[in-house]
Amino acid sequence: MSVLVEFAMFPTDRGESVSPYVSRIIKLIDESGIPYKLTPMGTVFETETVEEALELIGKAYKQLEPDCNRVYSVVKFDIRKGKSNRLEQKIKSVEEKLGREVSK
């Protein structure tokens, strides 16, 4: 199974720039070994189970909880049985349809 998750999480009580806080979450994901892509508006990662995805989101919140009184988050799930590596495959599929050379 493939669980693609797109999410953003950041404090709303720590000023205009929240990159130091987002960096904590990205470090956590990076160290977890879970495949992910950082984007300007959030992060996309892929797990094999919903439970694993929810656990990672919980751990992300724990990175901010000690010194942030208000945390905003949006989360989207795309769950598909019988598939894997969709973090890469979905992009390749669109690029192929556009006639672009797909990097391997």
QUILINWO-V448671 format. One record per backbone hydrogen bond with DSSP energy under -0.5 kcal/mol. NH is the residue of the N-H (numbers start at 1). CO is the residue of the C=O. Records with the same first field share a line. If there is no record, write none. Layout:
NH: CO ; CO
This chain:
2: 80
3: 47
4: 2 ; 78
5: 45
6: 76
7: 5 ; 43
8: 74
10: 72
12: 70
13: 70
18: 16
21: 18
22: 18
23: 19
24: 20
25: 21
26: 22
27: 23
28: 24
29: 25
30: 26
31: 27
32: 28
33: 29 ; 30
34: 29
37: 44
39: 42
42: 39
43: 7
44: 37
45: 5
46: 35
47: 3
53: 49
54: 50
55: 51
56: 52
57: 53
58: 54
59: 55
60: 56
61: 57
62: 58
63: 59 ; 60
64: 60 ; 61
65: 61
66: 62
67: 64
68: 64
72: 10
74: 8
76: 6
78: 4
80: 2
83: 80
88: 85
89: 85
90: 86
92: 88
93: 89
94: 90
95: 91
96: 92
97: 93
98: 94
99: 96
100: 95
103: 101
